[in-house]
Amino acid sequence: MGTLVCFHAHPDDECIGTGGTIARASSEGHRVVLVVATNGDHGEIPADMSPDDTLVSLRHKETLASAETLGVHRVVFLGYEDSGMTGWEQNQNVGAFCNASLDEAARKLADVLVEENADVLTTYDWHGGYGHPDHIMVHKVGHRAAELFPKVRVLEGTMNRDQMRRGLQAARDAGMLPPDREGFDPDGPMDDGNPMGSLESEINLKVDVVAYAAKKRAAMKCHASQLGDSSFFLSMDEDRFAQQFGFEWFIDPKSDAPLRDGWIFE
Ligand SMILES: [Zn+2]
């Protein structure tokens, strides 16, 4: 059995990007460790938040519930401040993850890799999927940490832009595209000027997690402060959700092989 460490930027990223892979790895008997870089300080504050909570404490609890749902064995919060979206004034904050020392952050992640004797580390593609400063930092820190623990195999989680385009068109054709997605074009520029995710021609590994789609969806529901039932993810019926989120996509930076169906421990 192996050990998988999934490195993510914010509470809730773990289930959206790798929830199926985590659930599958755990249920197949592998050890799974989740490392979350930031506290998600600048997410939406729900109107019904208890006065005993702060957004940070609430998002920690939601992450622990999501992790338990997915079968994660250990959760590590690195405790950095969320940098906010590109262009927000929070980008300038001294404690923001995007301004952290790359070496210091990588050391913290590498310590976990060493403690866990990790086999596989997931991080993000070079532009963090959609240009969020914290996601780009996860890419950089993930790779730097792997240099400190070279035994680990790095996989970069990404979105499949071709599949996303097809899925949106299929939803539009079926008259089921949520209104808030009408203007969304994965080929258009995101905040950083680049299109969403990666093309299929840039992706190496397609992981089938259809059997874990319900768990992935249940984990997303744990993040109720950010992902309400009316959100893009949770408003889909179960079948459509499984079609859209039943596969997870990884770039193997050491491979130039074309896209294949496979598993992270192969
Ligand atoms: Zn995020």
Residues whose N, C-alpha, C, O or C-beta is under 5 A from the ligand:
A	BS01	ZN	A9 H10 D13
